[in-house]
Amino acid sequence: MDDITVHKHVLDELEYAPMIDAAQIGVTVENGIVTLTGHVRNYAEKSIAERVALRVSGVRGVVERIEVRYPDNPSVGDEALAERCARVLEWDVRIPEDSVTLKVERGCVTLQGSVPYYHQKSAVDKALRRLAGVTDIVNLIAVKPPARAAEVKSRILAALRRSAKDPNTIQVHVDGGKVILDGSVDLWRDRELAERAAWSAPGVQAVDDRLTLAC
């Protein structure tokens, strides 16, 4: 599809999209790459415009240079905005407690931390995008699935079998991201081996090694 056709289709999609004032958004297309310019009334509109452009057939990528201009130019300081964002995340039951940290600089909110599932990372974006004062969101939250007891134990048993030792003397318990190793081993190196195997399992954040040496 040629750039002229893509340009027309992107403009049409923006025109029909809800919550967007398409008259304030400029569109250029070069080799299938769409550049969006102009200004919108809030960050939510900025996000919608980008998603609308990406779903048009023939679009290979989007360069988003839209500026957020709030009506009547309300001034929200970074400290006040950071406090608002923190409060919203605290109240949102979809987001694990103390899993996300944020930094605000000139209205741009940078998010860091980790959550078990992608929908929780997405929920952070959705929770903040409509807040007055937000001009951009940089979501650096990592998605780390929770540790699974069966997988952790399987890795430990496989590691111990490779060393020709009896793995049946080790009990593995998983509580969230914490792994508890209990039981006994014949050699100290088997204890270290079991601990390394526990740390290698996805989602493990802490290992409580209670293994003892068999008498």
HUVEN-V7355 format. One line per field, one symbol per residue. ss: DSSP state (H for helix, E for strand, L for the rest). phi: phi as a letter, one per 30 degrees, with the letter a starting at -180 (. if undefined). burial: 1 if it has 9 or more other ideal C-beta (glycine too) atoms within 8 Angstrom, else 0. A space follows every 10 residues. Layout:
ss=???
phi=???
burial=???
//
This chain:
ss=LLHHHHHHHH HHHHHHLLLL LHHHEEEEEE LLEEEEEEEE LLHHHHHHHH HHHHLLLLLL EEEELLEELL HHHLLLLHHH HHHHHHHHHH HLLLLLLLLE EEEEELLEEE EEEEELLHHH HHHHHHHHLL LLLLLEEEEL LEELLLLLHH HHHHHHHHHH HHLLLLHHHE EEEEELLEEE EEEEELLHHH HHHHHHHHHH LLLLLEEEEL LEELL
phi=.dddddeddd ddddddddic cddcccbbbb hiccccbjbb dadededded dddddddjdc abccbdccbd eihdcbdddd dddddddddd ddddcedicb cbbbbhidcc cbkbbdbddd ddddeddcdc ddjdcabccc ddcbdddced dddddddddd ddcicddddc ccbcbicccc cbjbbdbddd dddddddddd deidcabccc dbddd
burial=0010111011 1011001001 0100101010 0111111101 0111111111 0110010110 0100010101 0000010101 1101110110 0100100011 0101001111 1110110001 1011101110 1011111000 1011101110 1110111111 1010101001 0101000111 1111100001 1011111100 1011001010 10100
//
